[in-house]
Amino acid sequence: MKIRNGFVSNSSSSNFIVIGNRVAYYNVDPADVKAGNIYIEGENLYSDAIDFFQATQKMINLIKKEANLHNVEIYKIHKIISEDEEFKIVKNDLPDDPVSIRVIEKTNHYTKDFKDFKKRYGVNNED
């Protein structure tokens, strides 16, 4: 078992803490997508690493259309805390809904755009 004390970093990755709620694809509010508050976490076809990236409305629309995209989770993010930021989590600062607090290690090989999303998650249709 590995135990990490603090953040671990190297030149090809960065670590951060994410506080947010998991959201079903059919409950994603387009205003939250537009505001940059919706993120996708997934296991893409080309990497063992967790893929974590900001969603676009085109991505959400595609998830709604494609029943085989079960390897993605959608989050409405309340706060992202970088490895350089000091923080204190106070219950009153959290939303009333159940929230996830996750430590994410993001590599430089994350999904960057819609074309990349389709390729990494096995979607072959033209859009």
Backbone bond lengths (Angstrom), bond angles and torsions (degrees), N, CA, C in turn:
res aa  C-N    CA-C-N  psi(-1)  N-CA   C-N-CA  omega(-1)  CA-C   N-CA-C  phi
1 M - - - 1.444 - - 1.528 109.12 -
2 K 1.329 115.53 131.19 1.459 120.20 176.56 1.515 109.04 -96.37
3 I 1.304 116.23 136.42 1.461 121.20 175.26 1.516 107.30 -119.53
4 R 1.317 115.48 125.41 1.460 120.08 178.29 1.509 108.91 -103.43
5 N 1.304 114.84 135.36 1.453 120.59 175.33 1.520 106.23 -113.21
6 G 1.308 117.38 106.60 1.459 120.99 -176.03 1.512 109.56 86.50
7 F 1.314 116.27 -164.47 1.448 121.65 -178.45 1.521 110.45 -92.99
8 V 1.316 115.11 150.46 1.461 121.59 174.52 1.519 106.17 -114.94
9 S 1.297 117.09 134.76 1.451 118.73 -176.77 1.511 110.78 -143.09
10 N 1.319 115.70 148.23 1.452 122.00 168.91 1.518 107.24 -143.11
11 S 1.304 116.68 -176.81 1.460 119.31 -171.65 1.524 113.51 -68.91
12 S 1.334 118.89 -19.45 1.457 119.29 -176.63 1.528 113.28 -103.84
13 S 1.320 117.97 6.86 1.455 118.62 179.24 1.526 110.84 -149.31
14 S 1.328 114.33 163.64 1.455 120.24 173.16 1.519 107.45 -140.10
15 N 1.305 116.45 152.94 1.450 122.50 -178.38 1.518 109.88 -114.47
16 F 1.320 116.04 147.15 1.442 120.00 175.29 1.516 109.16 -158.22
17 I 1.306 115.95 161.89 1.462 122.42 177.02 1.524 107.28 -103.91
18 V 1.316 115.05 135.85 1.456 122.06 -179.08 1.526 108.28 -118.09
19 I 1.316 115.60 128.78 1.461 121.53 175.00 1.524 106.98 -115.96
20 G 1.326 116.36 120.12 1.455 119.24 -177.59 1.507 112.85 -169.02
21 N 1.317 115.27 179.61 1.458 122.98 179.29 1.526 108.89 -112.81
22 R 1.313 115.64 137.97 1.461 119.12 171.84 1.521 107.39 -72.85
23 V 1.332 116.70 138.25 1.465 122.54 -176.33 1.525 108.46 -128.72
24 A 1.315 116.70 136.21 1.461 120.54 173.39 1.526 109.02 -70.60
25 Y 1.328 116.57 145.80 1.470 119.84 -176.12 1.522 112.34 -56.63
26 Y 1.316 117.81 -31.89 1.466 120.09 -178.18 1.529 112.50 -79.64
27 N 1.338 117.86 -6.84 1.466 121.53 177.20 1.526 113.49 -106.67
28 V 1.312 117.57 6.76 1.464 120.24 -179.52 1.530 109.24 -72.04
29 D 1.314 115.85 124.97 1.460 122.33 179.04 1.538 108.54 -85.97
30 P 1.336 117.71 122.60 1.470 119.85 178.60 1.528 113.43 -54.50
31 A 1.326 117.56 -30.31 1.467 120.25 178.08 1.526 110.72 -65.27
32 D 1.337 117.42 -35.54 1.467 120.58 176.75 1.521 111.38 -69.02
33 V 1.330 116.85 -36.59 1.468 120.49 176.47 1.521 108.88 -63.74
34 K 1.327 116.11 -48.45 1.467 121.26 -179.27 1.530 111.72 -60.88
35 A 1.338 116.98 -35.61 1.467 121.42 179.82 1.528 112.71 -77.48
36 G 1.347 116.77 -5.79 1.465 120.19 178.88 1.515 114.16 82.16
37 N 1.335 117.48 20.20 1.461 121.65 -176.66 1.522 114.02 -96.06
38 I 1.317 118.55 -3.30 1.468 121.63 -177.61 1.524 109.17 -105.86
39 Y 1.340 114.40 126.96 1.465 121.47 179.50 1.518 109.34 -125.32
40 I 1.302 115.69 154.31 1.454 122.51 177.65 1.521 108.47 -116.22
41 E 1.321 115.29 136.14 1.456 121.99 172.99 1.519 106.06 -117.23
42 G 1.316 116.85 133.05 1.455 118.27 -178.86 1.505 113.16 -156.25
43 E 1.317 113.42 172.84 1.461 122.44 173.96 1.520 105.86 -113.85
44 N 1.331 116.00 103.06 1.451 118.17 -175.98 1.524 110.89 -81.73
45 L 1.315 116.37 169.86 1.456 122.37 -174.53 1.521 114.35 -71.30
46 Y 1.333 118.65 -15.09 1.460 121.55 -170.66 1.517 114.89 -112.59
47 S 1.317 118.08 5.97 1.457 119.01 -174.83 1.523 110.35 -154.02
48 D 1.327 116.06 149.53 1.458 121.02 173.26 1.528 111.25 -85.50
49 A 1.311 116.14 -13.28 1.466 120.60 -178.01 1.527 109.86 -74.57
50 I 1.321 115.43 154.12 1.463 120.72 174.71 1.525 107.86 -74.03
51 D 1.306 115.71 133.50 1.455 123.56 178.91 1.524 106.73 -98.69
52 F 1.334 118.12 126.29 1.458 121.88 -177.98 1.518 107.84 -138.11
53 F 1.339 116.48 120.56 1.462 119.29 -172.58 1.519 110.53 -156.03
54 Q 1.327 114.80 159.20 1.457 121.74 179.38 1.527 109.49 -72.21
55 A 1.319 116.40 133.98 1.463 121.76 -178.40 1.521 111.46 -83.91
56 T 1.317 114.64 150.69 1.460 121.40 168.89 1.526 107.33 -109.73
57 Q 1.320 116.71 164.69 1.462 119.68 179.12 1.529 110.57 -64.54
58 K 1.331 117.74 -34.11 1.466 119.90 177.33 1.522 111.24 -61.99
59 M 1.326 117.06 -39.00 1.470 120.54 177.98 1.523 110.67 -64.50
60 I 1.338 116.76 -45.70 1.460 120.75 -179.95 1.526 110.11 -62.63
61 N 1.321 117.55 -42.43 1.468 121.13 178.43 1.525 110.83 -61.00
62 L 1.326 116.80 -39.77 1.459 120.75 179.56 1.530 111.09 -67.89
63 I 1.325 116.83 -39.79 1.470 120.23 176.57 1.530 109.57 -60.91
64 K 1.315 117.70 -38.57 1.464 121.02 178.45 1.524 111.50 -64.47
65 K 1.348 117.10 -34.96 1.463 121.48 -177.73 1.527 113.11 -81.75
66 E 1.315 118.13 -31.61 1.467 122.21 -171.73 1.531 111.12 -99.54
67 A 1.299 117.70 107.41 1.467 121.85 -178.87 1.529 112.13 -69.10
68 N 1.331 118.83 -19.50 1.472 121.13 -175.73 1.525 113.17 -86.29
69 L 1.312 118.91 3.80 1.462 120.52 179.99 1.530 110.44 -89.75
70 H 1.322 116.21 60.24 1.461 120.84 -179.98 1.521 111.96 -86.27
71 N 1.315 117.53 -4.18 1.466 120.75 -178.05 1.521 112.15 -94.47
72 V 1.332 117.37 22.82 1.465 121.37 176.79 1.530 109.99 -127.49
73 E 1.317 115.14 147.16 1.461 122.94 172.59 1.523 106.59 -123.01
74 I 1.310 116.59 143.44 1.460 121.44 -178.79 1.520 107.93 -112.25
75 Y 1.336 115.83 135.86 1.463 121.90 -179.13 1.521 110.74 -126.81
76 K 1.317 115.50 138.82 1.463 120.87 165.82 1.525 105.28 -94.17
77 I 1.310 115.60 117.10 1.460 121.64 -172.48 1.529 110.32 -90.57
78 H 1.331 114.73 132.02 1.461 120.99 175.87 1.519 111.10 -97.90
79 K 1.336 116.21 -32.40 1.464 119.56 -179.39 1.517 108.94 -160.09
80 I 1.314 115.61 139.34 1.461 122.91 170.51 1.519 106.69 -119.19
81 I 1.322 115.56 126.52 1.459 121.23 -176.99 1.520 107.86 -112.78
82 S 1.322 116.60 118.86 1.469 120.75 -177.45 1.518 110.84 -77.44
83 E 1.331 115.15 167.45 1.463 120.09 -178.41 1.526 112.37 -67.95
84 D 1.318 117.61 -16.15 1.462 121.37 -179.81 1.527 113.08 -94.26
85 E 1.308 117.14 -6.52 1.457 122.09 -171.27 1.535 111.09 -96.83
86 E 1.318 115.89 134.02 1.462 119.76 171.97 1.525 107.41 -85.83
87 F 1.325 116.06 145.28 1.452 118.06 -176.28 1.523 110.96 -150.95
88 K 1.321 113.36 161.55 1.454 121.60 174.53 1.524 105.63 -141.31
89 I 1.317 116.76 125.88 1.458 120.25 -179.90 1.526 108.10 -97.29
90 V 1.332 115.39 120.91 1.455 122.40 179.67 1.527 107.19 -115.93
91 K 1.318 116.84 133.01 1.468 120.93 -176.17 1.526 111.92 -52.01
92 N 1.307 118.62 -39.15 1.470 120.99 -179.24 1.526 112.78 -64.63
93 D 1.338 117.22 -18.87 1.458 120.68 178.98 1.525 112.39 -83.98
94 L 1.333 117.00 -10.03 1.459 121.37 -176.67 1.521 110.56 -94.30
95 P 1.332 116.91 152.13 1.464 119.50 177.44 1.528 110.52 -68.35
96 D 1.333 116.58 163.90 1.457 121.23 179.62 1.526 112.49 -70.53
97 D 1.328 116.91 -30.73 1.462 120.98 179.81 1.525 109.68 -66.67
98 P 1.349 116.91 157.02 1.477 118.46 175.29 1.523 110.29 -57.61
99 V 1.313 116.86 138.05 1.461 120.45 -177.82 1.514 109.31 -125.01
100 S 1.318 114.88 150.96 1.458 122.19 174.15 1.512 108.21 -103.25
101 I 1.307 115.85 138.44 1.460 121.23 172.40 1.518 105.26 -119.67
102 R 1.321 116.11 115.97 1.452 121.46 -173.19 1.518 110.33 -128.30
103 V 1.314 116.20 146.17 1.463 121.14 169.52 1.518 105.66 -100.34
104 I 1.317 115.99 123.46 1.459 122.46 -177.00 1.519 108.65 -114.40
105 E 1.318 116.43 134.86 1.459 121.31 170.07 1.517 106.01 -106.40
106 K 1.298 115.97 114.14 1.461 121.64 -176.11 1.516 108.82 -102.50
107 T 1.333 115.60 122.37 1.461 119.14 177.47 1.517 108.88 -88.55
108 N 1.303 116.07 171.86 1.468 121.03 176.72 1.524 111.41 -76.55
109 H 1.322 117.52 1.62 1.462 121.58 -176.38 1.524 111.73 -107.42
110 Y 1.322 117.26 30.63 1.458 121.45 -179.29 1.529 111.10 -80.42
111 T 1.327 116.31 164.17 1.462 122.02 177.93 1.524 109.28 -65.22
112 K 1.327 115.88 129.11 1.466 119.92 -173.39 1.527 114.72 -109.45
113 D 1.332 117.69 -25.80 1.464 119.86 -177.24 1.529 110.14 -155.17
114 F 1.331 116.37 -179.51 1.464 121.53 -175.49 1.527 112.11 -63.57
115 K 1.307 116.78 -43.37 1.477 120.82 179.33 1.534 109.87 -60.44
116 D 1.304 116.61 -44.46 1.464 122.87 177.92 1.536 110.21 -62.69
117 F 1.328 117.14 -42.03 1.460 122.47 178.87 1.529 110.70 -58.77
118 K 1.329 116.80 -47.77 1.462 120.87 -179.82 1.525 111.08 -61.11
119 K 1.308 116.65 -42.82 1.467 120.95 -179.05 1.545 111.08 -66.48
120 R 1.305 116.87 -47.36 1.480 120.99 -174.59 1.523 113.25 -71.21
121 Y 1.319 117.14 -24.86 1.461 120.00 -177.20 1.513 113.49 -109.41
122 G 1.328 116.98 15.47 1.461 121.92 170.31 1.505 115.79 71.11
123 V 1.323 117.60 32.80 1.455 121.03 178.29 1.518 107.47 -99.47
124 N 1.340 116.25 120.54 1.464 119.56 -173.92 1.516 113.93 -103.67
125 N 1.331 118.37 -7.36 1.464 118.64 -177.56 1.520 111.88 -70.37
126 E 1.294 115.78 153.42 1.474 120.91 177.01 1.515 108.14 -89.75
127 D 1.324 117.05 134.40 1.465 121.67 -178.32 1.493 110.32 -135.39
